[in-house]
Amino acid sequence: MPQRLHLVFGGELVDPSRNAFKDVSNIHIVGMFPDYKSAYDAWKAAAQRTVDNAHTRYFIAHIHRLRNEETEASPTEELDS
């Protein structure tokens, strides 16, 4: 069974109606999680801690969707090429 990794991260946005971070160097990485349920729980906890700041948002990135292990990697993707 393939792993379904999820990354939870967030920070202050330039504008609450857009998904552009004000300062990328200050993005808060909550962590990497092995399933959606644990990622959602971490996302919810982080979001609730910052509920009073309308400019702060947290996101769940579905890391497992970024890559298809069945597809051969390009030469620029491989460090050993």
PyMOL Python script that loads the backbone (N, CA, C, O; Angstrom):
from pymol import cmd

cmd.read_pdbstr("""\
ATOM      1  N   MET A   1       0.845  -1.186   0.000  1.00  0.00           N
ATOM      2  CA  MET A   1       0.000   0.000   0.000  1.00  0.00           C
ATOM      3  C   MET A   1       0.888   1.247   0.000  1.00  0.00           C
ATOM      4  O   MET A   1       1.771   1.365   0.850  1.00  0.00           O
ATOM      5  N   PRO A   2       0.676   2.168  -0.925  1.00  0.00           N
ATOM      6  CA  PRO A   2       1.527   3.361  -0.993  1.00  0.00           C
ATOM      7  C   PRO A   2       1.270   4.295   0.192  1.00  0.00           C
ATOM      8  O   PRO A   2       0.171   4.342   0.743  1.00  0.00           O
ATOM      9  N   GLN A   3       2.304   5.026   0.561  1.00  0.00           N
ATOM     10  CA  GLN A   3       2.144   6.022   1.620  1.00  0.00           C
ATOM     11  C   GLN A   3       1.359   7.207   1.091  1.00  0.00           C
ATOM     12  O   GLN A   3       1.480   7.567  -0.080  1.00  0.00           O
ATOM     13  N   ARG A   4       0.567   7.803   1.939  1.00  0.00           N
ATOM     14  CA  ARG A   4      -0.220   8.983   1.587  1.00  0.00           C
ATOM     15  C   ARG A   4       0.220  10.131   2.493  1.00  0.00           C
ATOM     16  O   ARG A   4      -0.483  10.492   3.436  1.00  0.00           O
ATOM     17  N   LEU A   5       1.377  10.695   2.202  1.00  0.00           N
ATOM     18  CA  LEU A   5       1.951  11.741   3.040  1.00  0.00           C
ATOM     19  C   LEU A   5       1.237  13.071   2.858  1.00  0.00           C
ATOM     20  O   LEU A   5       0.825  13.428   1.754  1.00  0.00           O
ATOM     21  N   HIS A   6       1.097  13.802   3.970  1.00  0.00           N
ATOM     22  CA  HIS A   6       0.439  15.111   3.975  1.00  0.00           C
ATOM     23  C   HIS A   6       1.301  16.088   4.770  1.00  0.00           C
ATOM     24  O   HIS A   6       1.757  15.771   5.868  1.00  0.00           O
ATOM     25  N   LEU A   7       1.519  17.269   4.214  1.00  0.00           N
ATOM     26  CA  LEU A   7       2.287  18.321   4.860  1.00  0.00           C
ATOM     27  C   LEU A   7       1.323  19.401   5.340  1.00  0.00           C
ATOM     28  O   LEU A   7       0.482  19.873   4.574  1.00  0.00           O
ATOM     29  N   VAL A   8       1.447  19.791   6.607  1.00  0.00           N
ATOM     30  CA  VAL A   8       0.630  20.871   7.155  1.00  0.00           C
ATOM     31  C   VAL A   8       1.549  22.069   7.382  1.00  0.00           C
ATOM     32  O   VAL A   8       2.580  21.960   8.047  1.00  0.00           O
ATOM     33  N   PHE A   9       1.159  23.213   6.818  1.00  0.00           N
ATOM     34  CA  PHE A   9       1.968  24.429   6.930  1.00  0.00           C
ATOM     35  C   PHE A   9       1.053  25.648   6.871  1.00  0.00           C
ATOM     36  O   PHE A   9      -0.106  25.549   6.470  1.00  0.00           O
ATOM     37  N   GLY A  10       1.581  26.777   7.270  1.00  0.00           N
ATOM     38  CA  GLY A  10       0.784  27.995   7.217  1.00  0.00           C
ATOM     39  C   GLY A  10       1.600  29.208   7.577  1.00  0.00           C
ATOM     40  O   GLY A  10       2.801  29.125   7.837  1.00  0.00           O
ATOM     41  N   GLY A  11       0.918  30.349   7.586  1.00  0.00           N
ATOM     42  CA  GLY A  11       1.570  31.600   7.913  1.00  0.00           C
ATOM     43  C   GLY A  11       0.688  32.775   7.565  1.00  0.00           C
ATOM     44  O   GLY A  11      -0.480  32.623   7.207  1.00  0.00           O
ATOM     45  N   GLU A  12       1.271  33.937   7.678  1.00  0.00           N
ATOM     46  CA  GLU A  12       0.525  35.165   7.420  1.00  0.00           C
ATOM     47  C   GLU A  12       0.462  35.445   5.918  1.00  0.00           C
ATOM     48  O   GLU A  12       1.473  35.387   5.218  1.00  0.00           O
ATOM     49  N   LEU A  13      -0.732  35.745   5.446  1.00  0.00           N
ATOM     50  CA  LEU A  13      -0.944  36.041   4.032  1.00  0.00           C
ATOM     51  C   LEU A  13      -0.891  37.537   3.771  1.00  0.00           C
ATOM     52  O   LEU A  13      -1.149  38.339   4.669  1.00  0.00           O
ATOM     53  N   VAL A  14      -0.557  37.912   2.541  1.00  0.00           N
ATOM     54  CA  VAL A  14      -0.563  39.310   2.132  1.00  0.00           C
ATOM     55  C   VAL A  14      -1.980  39.869   2.239  1.00  0.00           C
ATOM     56  O   VAL A  14      -2.196  40.979   2.724  1.00  0.00           O
ATOM     57  N   ASP A  15      -2.930  39.074   1.775  1.00  0.00           N
ATOM     58  CA  ASP A  15      -4.337  39.455   1.734  1.00  0.00           C
ATOM     59  C   ASP A  15      -5.152  38.193   2.021  1.00  0.00           C
ATOM     60  O   ASP A  15      -4.909  37.160   1.397  1.00  0.00           O
ATOM     61  N   PRO A  16      -6.114  38.251   2.950  1.00  0.00           N
ATOM     62  CA  PRO A  16      -6.874  37.044   3.294  1.00  0.00           C
ATOM     63  C   PRO A  16      -7.670  36.441   2.136  1.00  0.00           C
ATOM     64  O   PRO A  16      -8.103  35.292   2.221  1.00  0.00           O
ATOM     65  N   SER A  17      -7.863  37.184   1.077  1.00  0.00           N
ATOM     66  CA  SER A  17      -8.615  36.652  -0.067  1.00  0.00           C
ATOM     67  C   SER A  17      -7.710  35.948  -1.077  1.00  0.00           C
ATOM     68  O   SER A  17      -8.197  35.410  -2.071  1.00  0.00           O
ATOM     69  N   ARG A  18      -6.390  35.945  -0.830  1.00  0.00           N
ATOM     70  CA  ARG A  18      -5.437  35.286  -1.725  1.00  0.00           C
ATOM     71  C   ARG A  18      -4.583  34.306  -0.934  1.00  0.00           C
ATOM     72  O   ARG A  18      -4.559  34.364   0.295  1.00  0.00           O
ATOM     73  N   ASN A  19      -3.893  33.420  -1.609  1.00  0.00           N
ATOM     74  CA  ASN A  19      -3.029  32.435  -0.954  1.00  0.00           C
ATOM     75  C   ASN A  19      -1.554  32.759  -1.135  1.00  0.00           C
ATOM     76  O   ASN A  19      -0.743  31.857  -1.346  1.00  0.00           O
ATOM     77  N   ALA A  20      -1.195  34.045  -1.055  1.00  0.00           N
ATOM     78  CA  ALA A  20       0.207  34.461  -1.165  1.00  0.00           C
ATOM     79  C   ALA A  20       0.715  34.836   0.223  1.00  0.00           C
ATOM     80  O   ALA A  20       0.124  35.674   0.905  1.00  0.00           O
ATOM     81  N   PHE A  21       1.819  34.207   0.637  1.00  0.00           N
ATOM     82  CA  PHE A  21       2.375  34.472   1.957  1.00  0.00           C
ATOM     83  C   PHE A  21       3.083  35.821   2.001  1.00  0.00           C
ATOM     84  O   PHE A  21       3.739  36.226   1.042  1.00  0.00           O
ATOM     85  N   LYS A  22       2.940  36.501   3.119  1.00  0.00           N
ATOM     86  CA  LYS A  22       3.576  37.803   3.329  1.00  0.00           C
ATOM     87  C   LYS A  22       5.093  37.657   3.376  1.00  0.00           C
ATOM     88  O   LYS A  22       5.816  38.459   2.783  1.00  0.00           O
ATOM     89  N   ASP A  23       5.576  36.635   4.079  1.00  0.00           N
ATOM     90  CA  ASP A  23       7.012  36.402   4.216  1.00  0.00           C
ATOM     91  C   ASP A  23       7.257  34.888   4.173  1.00  0.00           C
ATOM     92  O   ASP A  23       7.039  34.189   5.162  1.00  0.00           O
ATOM     93  N   VAL A  24       7.703  34.403   3.045  1.00  0.00           N
ATOM     94  CA  VAL A  24       7.908  32.967   2.854  1.00  0.00           C
ATOM     95  C   VAL A  24       8.914  32.397   3.857  1.00  0.00           C
ATOM     96  O   VAL A  24       8.824  31.223   4.218  1.00  0.00           O
ATOM     97  N   SER A  25       9.856  33.200   4.304  1.00  0.00           N
ATOM     98  CA  SER A  25      10.849  32.701   5.265  1.00  0.00           C
ATOM     99  C   SER A  25      10.239  32.467   6.650  1.00  0.00           C
ATOM    100  O   SER A  25      10.868  31.845   7.507  1.00  0.00           O
ATOM    101  N   ASN A  26       9.022  32.961   6.869  1.00  0.00           N
ATOM    102  CA  ASN A  26       8.352  32.755   8.156  1.00  0.00           C
ATOM    103  C   ASN A  26       7.192  31.777   8.081  1.00  0.00           C
ATOM    104  O   ASN A  26       6.309  31.799   8.938  1.00  0.00           O
ATOM    105  N   ILE A  27       7.182  30.922   7.071  1.00  0.00           N
ATOM    106  CA  ILE A  27       6.133  29.903   6.987  1.00  0.00           C
ATOM    107  C   ILE A  27       6.339  28.912   8.135  1.00  0.00           C
ATOM    108  O   ILE A  27       7.448  28.439   8.382  1.00  0.00           O
ATOM    109  N   HIS A  28       5.245  28.617   8.821  1.00  0.00           N
ATOM    110  CA  HIS A  28       5.283  27.668   9.939  1.00  0.00           C
ATOM    111  C   HIS A  28       5.012  26.268   9.390  1.00  0.00           C
ATOM    112  O   HIS A  28       3.924  25.994   8.885  1.00  0.00           O
ATOM    113  N   ILE A  29       5.994  25.394   9.490  1.00  0.00           N
ATOM    114  CA  ILE A  29       5.832  24.004   9.082  1.00  0.00           C
ATOM    115  C   ILE A  29       5.360  23.237  10.316  1.00  0.00           C
ATOM    116  O   ILE A  29       6.124  23.047  11.263  1.00  0.00           O
ATOM    117  N   VAL A  30       4.116  22.802  10.304  1.00  0.00           N
ATOM    118  CA  VAL A  30       3.565  22.050  11.426  1.00  0.00           C
ATOM    119  C   VAL A  30       4.138  20.645  11.417  1.00  0.00           C
ATOM    120  O   VAL A  30       4.532  20.125  12.461  1.00  0.00           O
ATOM    121  N   GLY A  31       4.186  20.023  10.236  1.00  0.00           N
ATOM    122  CA  GLY A  31       4.780  18.696  10.140  1.00  0.00           C
ATOM    123  C   GLY A  31       4.265  17.878   8.978  1.00  0.00           C
ATOM    124  O   GLY A  31       3.372  18.295   8.240  1.00  0.00           O
ATOM    125  N   MET A  32       4.854  16.694   8.833  1.00  0.00           N
ATOM    126  CA  MET A  32       4.473  15.727   7.809  1.00  0.00           C
ATOM    127  C   MET A  32       3.704  14.615   8.507  1.00  0.00           C
ATOM    128  O   MET A  32       4.102  14.157   9.578  1.00  0.00           O
ATOM    129  N   PHE A  33       2.601  14.179   7.899  1.00  0.00           N
ATOM    130  CA  PHE A  33       1.721  13.210   8.536  1.00  0.00           C
ATOM    131  C   PHE A  33       1.428  12.052   7.586  1.00  0.00           C
ATOM    132  O   PHE A  33       1.352  12.247   6.373  1.00  0.00           O
ATOM    133  N   PRO A  34       1.265  10.846   8.134  1.00  0.00           N
ATOM    134  CA  PRO A  34       1.119   9.649   7.308  1.00  0.00           C
ATOM    135  C   PRO A  34      -0.280   9.408   6.760  1.00  0.00           C
ATOM    136  O   PRO A  34      -0.477   8.516   5.934  1.00  0.00           O
ATOM    137  N   ASP A  35      -1.250  10.192   7.208  1.00  0.00           N
ATOM    138  CA  ASP A  35      -2.618  10.021   6.719  1.00  0.00           C
ATOM    139  C   ASP A  35      -3.378  11.338   6.864  1.00  0.00           C
ATOM    140  O   ASP A  35      -2.963  12.237   7.595  1.00  0.00           O
ATOM    141  N   TYR A  36      -4.493  11.428   6.153  1.00  0.00           N
ATOM    142  CA  TYR A  36      -5.252  12.676   6.138  1.00  0.00           C
ATOM    143  C   TYR A  36      -5.830  13.007   7.513  1.00  0.00           C
ATOM    144  O   TYR A  36      -5.863  14.176   7.896  1.00  0.00           O
ATOM    145  N   LYS A  37      -6.280  12.016   8.249  1.00  0.00           N
ATOM    146  CA  LYS A  37      -6.903  12.260   9.561  1.00  0.00           C
ATOM    147  C   LYS A  37      -5.932  12.954  10.507  1.00  0.00           C
ATOM    148  O   LYS A  37      -6.291  13.951  11.133  1.00  0.00           O
ATOM    149  N   SER A  38      -4.715  12.448  10.622  1.00  0.00           N
ATOM    150  CA  SER A  38      -3.749  13.083  11.517  1.00  0.00           C
ATOM    151  C   SER A  38      -3.331  14.461  11.004  1.00  0.00           C
ATOM    152  O   SER A  38      -3.097  15.369  11.801  1.00  0.00           O
ATOM    153  N   ALA A  39      -3.236  14.627   9.680  1.00  0.00           N
ATOM    154  CA  ALA A  39      -2.930  15.943   9.104  1.00  0.00           C
ATOM    155  C   ALA A  39      -4.057  16.924   9.395  1.00  0.00           C
ATOM    156  O   ALA A  39      -3.809  18.075   9.754  1.00  0.00           O
ATOM    157  N   TYR A  40      -5.289  16.469   9.241  1.00  0.00           N
ATOM    158  CA  TYR A  40      -6.439  17.331   9.507  1.00  0.00           C
ATOM    159  C   TYR A  40      -6.467  17.764  10.971  1.00  0.00           C
ATOM    160  O   TYR A  40      -6.730  18.930  11.264  1.00  0.00           O
ATOM    161  N   ASP A  41      -6.202  16.850  11.881  1.00  0.00           N
ATOM    162  CA  ASP A  41      -6.179  17.182  13.306  1.00  0.00           C
ATOM    163  C   ASP A  41      -5.106  18.233  13.608  1.00  0.00           C
ATOM    164  O   ASP A  41      -5.348  19.159  14.383  1.00  0.00           O
ATOM    165  N   ALA A  42      -3.926  18.092  13.002  1.00  0.00           N
ATOM    166  CA  ALA A  42      -2.842  19.060  13.197  1.00  0.00           C
ATOM    167  C   ALA A  42      -3.203  20.402  12.573  1.00  0.00           C
ATOM    168  O   ALA A  42      -2.941  21.452  13.159  1.00  0.00           O
ATOM    169  N   TRP A  43      -3.811  20.369  11.375  1.00  0.00           N
ATOM    170  CA  TRP A  43      -4.251  21.598  10.708  1.00  0.00           C
ATOM    171  C   TRP A  43      -5.270  22.339  11.568  1.00  0.00           C
ATOM    172  O   TRP A  43      -5.172  23.551  11.759  1.00  0.00           O
ATOM    173  N   LYS A  44      -6.237  21.604  12.078  1.00  0.00           N
ATOM    174  CA  LYS A  44      -7.301  22.208  12.878  1.00  0.00           C
ATOM    175  C   LYS A  44      -6.734  22.851  14.145  1.00  0.00           C
ATOM    176  O   LYS A  44      -7.134  23.959  14.502  1.00  0.00           O
ATOM    177  N   ALA A  45      -5.823  22.181  14.819  1.00  0.00           N
ATOM    178  CA  ALA A  45      -5.204  22.726  16.030  1.00  0.00           C
ATOM    179  C   ALA A  45      -4.432  24.008  15.716  1.00  0.00           C
ATOM    180  O   ALA A  45      -4.541  24.989  16.452  1.00  0.00           O
ATOM    181  N   ALA A  46      -3.654  24.009  14.633  1.00  0.00           N
ATOM    182  CA  ALA A  46      -2.878  25.194  14.258  1.00  0.00           C
ATOM    183  C   ALA A  46      -3.809  26.336  13.863  1.00  0.00           C
ATOM    184  O   ALA A  46      -3.585  27.483  14.247  1.00  0.00           O
ATOM    185  N   ALA A  47      -4.842  26.028  13.105  1.00  0.00           N
ATOM    186  CA  ALA A  47      -5.793  27.053  12.668  1.00  0.00           C
ATOM    187  C   ALA A  47      -6.540  27.654  13.860  1.00  0.00           C
ATOM    188  O   ALA A  47      -6.774  28.861  13.902  1.00  0.00           O
ATOM    189  N   GLN A  48      -6.903  26.834  14.803  1.00  0.00           N
ATOM    190  CA  GLN A  48      -7.625  27.331  15.978  1.00  0.00           C
ATOM    191  C   GLN A  48      -6.754  28.220  16.857  1.00  0.00           C
ATOM    192  O   GLN A  48      -7.263  29.138  17.500  1.00  0.00           O
ATOM    193  N   ARG A  49      -5.442  27.960  16.893  1.00  0.00           N
ATOM    194  CA  ARG A  49      -4.537  28.809  17.680  1.00  0.00           C
ATOM    195  C   ARG A  49      -4.418  30.207  17.088  1.00  0.00           C
ATOM    196  O   ARG A  49      -4.079  31.153  17.798  1.00  0.00           O
ATOM    197  N   THR A  50      -4.695  30.344  15.798  1.00  0.00           N
ATOM    198  CA  THR A  50      -4.517  31.636  15.115  1.00  0.00           C
ATOM    199  C   THR A  50      -5.850  32.215  14.639  1.00  0.00           C
ATOM    200  O   THR A  50      -5.870  33.059  13.744  1.00  0.00           O
ATOM    201  N   VAL A  51      -6.943  31.778  15.219  1.00  0.00           N
ATOM    202  CA  VAL A  51      -8.276  32.174  14.774  1.00  0.00           C
ATOM    203  C   VAL A  51      -8.498  33.690  14.858  1.00  0.00           C
ATOM    204  O   VAL A  51      -9.309  34.229  14.105  1.00  0.00           O
ATOM    205  N   ASP A  52      -7.806  34.376  15.744  1.00  0.00           N
ATOM    206  CA  ASP A  52      -7.992  35.822  15.900  1.00  0.00           C
ATOM    207  C   ASP A  52      -7.252  36.645  14.852  1.00  0.00           C
ATOM    208  O   ASP A  52      -7.452  37.857  14.767  1.00  0.00           O
ATOM    209  N   ASN A  53      -6.407  36.010  14.057  1.00  0.00           N
ATOM    210  CA  ASN A  53      -5.658  36.715  13.018  1.00  0.00           C
ATOM    211  C   ASN A  53      -6.212  36.316  11.648  1.00  0.00           C
ATOM    212  O   ASN A  53      -5.917  35.231  11.148  1.00  0.00           O
ATOM    213  N   ALA A  54      -7.005  37.189  11.051  1.00  0.00           N
ATOM    214  CA  ALA A  54      -7.651  36.887   9.767  1.00  0.00           C
ATOM    215  C   ALA A  54      -6.646  36.694   8.634  1.00  0.00           C
ATOM    216  O   ALA A  54      -6.986  36.101   7.610  1.00  0.00           O
ATOM    217  N   HIS A  55      -5.428  37.176   8.795  1.00  0.00           N
ATOM    218  CA  HIS A  55      -4.418  37.049   7.748  1.00  0.00           C
ATOM    219  C   HIS A  55      -3.630  35.740   7.820  1.00  0.00           C
ATOM    220  O   HIS A  55      -2.845  35.446   6.918  1.00  0.00           O
ATOM    221  N   THR A  56      -3.825  34.960   8.863  1.00  0.00           N
ATOM    222  CA  THR A  56      -3.071  33.717   9.019  1.00  0.00           C
ATOM    223  C   THR A  56      -3.920  32.540   8.569  1.00  0.00           C
ATOM    224  O   THR A  56      -5.067  32.385   8.989  1.00  0.00           O
ATOM    225  N   ARG A  57      -3.337  31.714   7.708  1.00  0.00           N
ATOM    226  CA  ARG A  57      -4.023  30.523   7.202  1.00  0.00           C
ATOM    227  C   ARG A  57      -3.087  29.328   7.259  1.00  0.00           C
ATOM    228  O   ARG A  57      -1.870  29.460   7.132  1.00  0.00           O
ATOM    229  N   TYR A  58      -3.680  28.168   7.451  1.00  0.00           N
ATOM    230  CA  TYR A  58      -2.954  26.897   7.406  1.00  0.00           C
ATOM    231  C   TYR A  58      -3.534  26.041   6.292  1.00  0.00           C
ATOM    232  O   TYR A  58      -4.716  26.139   5.963  1.00  0.00           O
ATOM    233  N   PHE A  59      -2.682  25.203   5.719  1.00  0.00           N
ATOM    234  CA  PHE A  59      -3.045  24.391   4.567  1.00  0.00           C
ATOM    235  C   PHE A  59      -2.571  22.950   4.766  1.00  0.00           C
ATOM    236  O   PHE A  59      -1.637  22.682   5.521  1.00  0.00           O
ATOM    237  N   ILE A  60      -3.237  22.041   4.069  1.00  0.00           N
ATOM    238  CA  ILE A  60      -2.784  20.644   4.004  1.00  0.00           C
ATOM    239  C   ILE A  60      -2.388  20.379   2.558  1.00  0.00           C
ATOM    240  O   ILE A  60      -3.207  20.500   1.648  1.00  0.00           O
ATOM    241  N   ALA A  61      -1.126  20.016   2.355  1.00  0.00           N
ATOM    242  CA  ALA A  61      -0.633  19.665   1.022  1.00  0.00           C
ATOM    243  C   ALA A  61      -0.598  18.149   0.909  1.00  0.00           C
ATOM    244  O   ALA A  61      -0.029  17.472   1.765  1.00  0.00           O
ATOM    245  N   HIS A  62      -1.195  17.625  -0.127  1.00  0.00           N
ATOM    246  CA  HIS A  62      -1.226  16.182  -0.374  1.00  0.00           C
ATOM    247  C   HIS A  62       0.055  15.807  -1.121  1.00  0.00           C
ATOM    248  O   HIS A  62       0.078  15.758  -2.351  1.00  0.00           O
ATOM    249  N   ILE A  63       1.097  15.550  -0.374  1.00  0.00           N
ATOM    250  CA  ILE A  63       2.418  15.285  -0.952  1.00  0.00           C
ATOM    251  C   ILE A  63       2.389  14.070  -1.876  1.00  0.00           C
ATOM    252  O   ILE A  63       3.081  14.052  -2.895  1.00  0.00           O
ATOM    253  N   HIS A  64       1.615  13.079  -1.539  1.00  0.00           N
ATOM    254  CA  HIS A  64       1.556  11.870  -2.362  1.00  0.00           C
ATOM    255  C   HIS A  64       0.996  12.147  -3.757  1.00  0.00           C
ATOM    256  O   HIS A  64       1.208  11.344  -4.666  1.00  0.00           O
ATOM    257  N   ARG A  65       0.300  13.240  -3.945  1.00  0.00           N
ATOM    258  CA  ARG A  65      -0.235  13.587  -5.266  1.00  0.00           C
ATOM    259  C   ARG A  65       0.782  14.297  -6.150  1.00  0.00           C
ATOM    260  O   ARG A  65       0.560  14.446  -7.352  1.00  0.00           O
ATOM    261  N   LEU A  66       1.886  14.731  -5.574  1.00  0.00           N
ATOM    262  CA  LEU A  66       2.882  15.482  -6.333  1.00  0.00           C
ATOM    263  C   LEU A  66       3.764  14.604  -7.206  1.00  0.00           C
ATOM    264  O   LEU A  66       4.439  15.090  -8.113  1.00  0.00           O
ATOM    265  N   ARG A  67       3.752  13.317  -6.927  1.00  0.00           N
ATOM    266  CA  ARG A  67       4.686  12.448  -7.620  1.00  0.00           C
ATOM    267  C   ARG A  67       4.065  11.100  -7.932  1.00  0.00           C
ATOM    268  O   ARG A  67       3.389  10.498  -7.098  1.00  0.00           O
ATOM    269  N   ASN A  68       4.303  10.649  -9.127  1.00  0.00           N
ATOM    270  CA  ASN A  68       3.871   9.321  -9.530  1.00  0.00           C
ATOM    271  C   ASN A  68       5.122   8.462  -9.623  1.00  0.00           C
ATOM    272  O   ASN A  68       5.916   8.615 -10.552  1.00  0.00           O
ATOM    273  N   GLU A  69       5.297   7.576  -8.684  1.00  0.00           N
ATOM    274  CA  GLU A  69       6.506   6.746  -8.637  1.00  0.00           C
ATOM    275  C   GLU A  69       6.619   5.799  -9.829  1.00  0.00           C
ATOM    276  O   GLU A  69       7.700   5.271 -10.088  1.00  0.00           O
ATOM    277  N   GLU A  70       5.548   5.578 -10.543  1.00  0.00           N
ATOM    278  CA  GLU A  70       5.558   4.695 -11.712  1.00  0.00           C
ATOM    279  C   GLU A  70       6.217   5.376 -12.916  1.00  0.00           C
ATOM    280  O   GLU A  70       6.696   4.695 -13.823  1.00  0.00           O
ATOM    281  N   THR A  71       6.245   6.708 -12.932  1.00  0.00           N
ATOM    282  CA  THR A  71       6.792   7.464 -14.050  1.00  0.00           C
ATOM    283  C   THR A  71       8.292   7.668 -13.851  1.00  0.00           C
ATOM    284  O   THR A  71       8.743   8.010 -12.758  1.00  0.00           O
ATOM    285  N   GLU A  72       9.050   7.456 -14.915  1.00  0.00           N
ATOM    286  CA  GLU A  72      10.487   7.660 -14.841  1.00  0.00           C
ATOM    287  C   GLU A  72      10.801   9.130 -14.593  1.00  0.00           C
ATOM    288  O   GLU A  72      10.176  10.017 -15.174  1.00  0.00           O
ATOM    289  N   ALA A  73      11.773   9.376 -13.728  1.00  0.00           N
ATOM    290  CA  ALA A  73      12.150  10.751 -13.387  1.00  0.00           C
ATOM    291  C   ALA A  73      12.959  11.367 -14.528  1.00  0.00           C
ATOM    292  O   ALA A  73      13.653  10.672 -15.270  1.00  0.00           O
ATOM    293  N   SER A  74      12.849  12.673 -14.643  1.00  0.00           N
ATOM    294  CA  SER A  74      13.632  13.392 -15.648  1.00  0.00           C
ATOM    295  C   SER A  74      15.075  13.506 -15.165  1.00  0.00           C
ATOM    296  O   SER A  74      15.323  13.411 -13.963  1.00  0.00           O
ATOM    297  N   PRO A  75      16.042  13.709 -16.077  1.00  0.00           N
ATOM    298  CA  PRO A  75      17.445  13.805 -15.664  1.00  0.00           C
ATOM    299  C   PRO A  75      17.700  14.944 -14.674  1.00  0.00           C
ATOM    300  O   PRO A  75      18.568  14.819 -13.810  1.00  0.00           O
ATOM    301  N   THR A  76      16.966  16.041 -14.782  1.00  0.00           N
ATOM    302  CA  THR A  76      17.173  17.153 -13.855  1.00  0.00           C
ATOM    303  C   THR A  76      16.619  16.857 -12.469  1.00  0.00           C
ATOM    304  O   THR A  76      16.979  17.527 -11.502  1.00  0.00           O
ATOM    305  N   GLU A  77      15.749  15.864 -12.365  1.00  0.00           N
ATOM    306  CA  GLU A  77      15.154  15.504 -11.089  1.00  0.00           C
ATOM    307  C   GLU A  77      16.070  14.579 -10.292  1.00  0.00           C
ATOM    308  O   GLU A  77      15.981  14.518  -9.066  1.00  0.00           O
ATOM    309  N   GLU A  78      16.929  13.877 -10.974  1.00  0.00           N
ATOM    310  CA  GLU A  78      17.821  12.916 -10.315  1.00  0.00           C
ATOM    311  C   GLU A  78      19.158  13.577 -10.001  1.00  0.00           C
ATOM    312  O   GLU A  78      19.786  14.160 -10.885  1.00  0.00           O
ATOM    313  N   LEU A  79      19.585  13.492  -8.779  1.00  0.00           N
ATOM    314  CA  LEU A  79      20.861  14.104  -8.387  1.00  0.00           C
ATOM    315  C   LEU A  79      22.050  13.321  -8.916  1.00  0.00           C
ATOM    316  O   LEU A  79      23.119  13.897  -9.120  1.00  0.00           O
ATOM    317  N   ASP A  80      21.893  12.037  -9.141  1.00  0.00           N
ATOM    318  CA  ASP A  80      23.008  11.205  -9.568  1.00  0.00           C
ATOM    319  C   ASP A  80      23.217  11.189 -11.073  1.00  0.00           C
ATOM    320  O   ASP A  80      24.090  10.468 -11.555  1.00  0.00           O
ATOM    321  N   SER A  81      22.455  11.951 -11.823  1.00  0.00           N
ATOM    322  CA  SER A  81      22.629  11.881 -13.289  1.00  0.00           C
ATOM    323  C   SER A  81      23.673  12.831 -13.805  1.00  0.00           C
ATOM    324  O   SER A  81      23.922  12.879 -15.009  1.00  0.00           O
TER     325      SER A  81
END
""", "prot")
cmd.dss("prot")
cmd.show_as("cartoon", "prot")
cmd.util.cbc("prot")
cmd.orient("prot")
